[in-house]
Amino acid sequence: MEKDSLIFKINEGIHDMCYIWAREMKSTFKDEGVFIFFIFVPLLYPLLYSWIYSSEVVRDVPVAIVDMSHSDQSRTFIRHYDASPDVKVAYLCNSLDEGKALIGKQLVKGIIYIPSDFETNINKHQQTTIGVYCDMSIMLYYKGIYQSATGVVGEMNSEIQIAQSNNFTERDDEVTIKPLDFAEIPIFNSTGGYADFLIPGVLMLILHQTLLLGIGLGAGTARENNRYRDLVPVSRHYNGLFRIVLGKSLCYFMIYIIMAAYIMMVIPKIFGFVQIAQMKELIGLMVPFILATIFFGMMLSCVIRYRENVILLVVFTSVPFLFLSGISWPQSNMPGAWRAIACIFPSTFGIRGFVRLNTMGATLPDIQQEYQALWGQVIVYFFATCAVYRYQIIHARHHAIERLSMMKNKATEAKAKSKE
């Protein structure tokens, strides 16, 4: 009998959990705001961000040239510099002040200043210089202007060294210009592109933030509509705390495991981003990441009283979450307090783990710290969510009892007055 009773309770719990899942799924697709954040935003935002950064690198950065030398060597430098793919010579100026005026108008992003004694010093076997002035407001402009200038200077240095040497063979020339040879092999981000550097973290953050937005929006809607039936066990199906939490979380998990597959696997294929993670490795990371984010969002939903609150809160924290993840600024250079705060959010470990899996070729054992941290957050936030929901249920019960008591008192008073 005890065994039959246990089996009956398990079957009843599963049935009730599925009932709650079905109701939550229905309300999710019925609420336009939640539907937008759960479906449309994860579908469209990755396409938008990926399309913006799809060129990977900045090309043809406009530069002003101030050539005070007007010599054959200076014209050679300008010709080679303009042939570089990252920059283009947009203006030829007669003074440095003209170039500064062009930067002030944002017509150019940098200035190359060639002094009047440029060729004279070269012919005298003396060291000469070239001035490079860059707009530092965007680092990609600085990178293109400066690296192109140093590349052309290196080529001209090699030509001058060969011309001034007494070598007889090409091998002698190679040793003269490069006595210590090296091979430059980029690893991880082999293209050197901005998208391969930034987009993996942004994709994970989109999953994290839209999930928090959808859960918080649904909770805010329930409070605005005074829908205590979503939390209070007013029917047999809601007679169990775990059934409520698991039923709701199952709805969010089923939606977002599909969104995660689309964002993690389809988007990189469409735009040709670096994608070297194996399927099983991605699944192993995404399952705890989505679960941790779900329970984290459900726990935070207790403070969402109005629909607008969650939008302000989550949008405000998007940029800090990206910085705290450590992909835009080294984690080791962050103050200890900020590193501790970063450990609160699932996005921190999710972004770090995904970047190492997808871009650096790591495996789950290699990201054991992030993997274990996410499962730890799943456990902690699950029980925290249960505690929060229990408090809300008790509070809602007291509220319902008070309302019933007030209704009974009013009915009694009305009855007494009618007798009089």
WOQUIZI-V91955 format. One record per run of one state. SS is the DSSP state (h for helix, s for strand, l for the rest). FROM is the first residue (numbers start at 1). TO is the last residue. If there is no record, write none. Layout:
BEGIN
ss from to
SS FROM TO
SS FROM TO
END
This chain:
BEGIN
ss from to
l 1 1
h 2 30
l 31 31
h 32 52
l 53 60
s 61 67
l 68 71
h 72 82
l 83 86
s 87 93
l 94 95
h 96 104
l 105 109
s 110 114
l 115 117
h 118 123
l 124 129
s 130 134
l 135 138
h 139 164
l 165 169
h 170 177
l 178 193
h 194 224
l 225 227
h 228 230
l 231 235
h 236 238
l 239 240
h 241 271
l 272 278
h 279 303
l 304 306
h 307 324
l 325 330
h 331 333
l 334 335
h 336 342
l 343 345
h 346 358
l 359 363
h 364 419
l 420 420
END
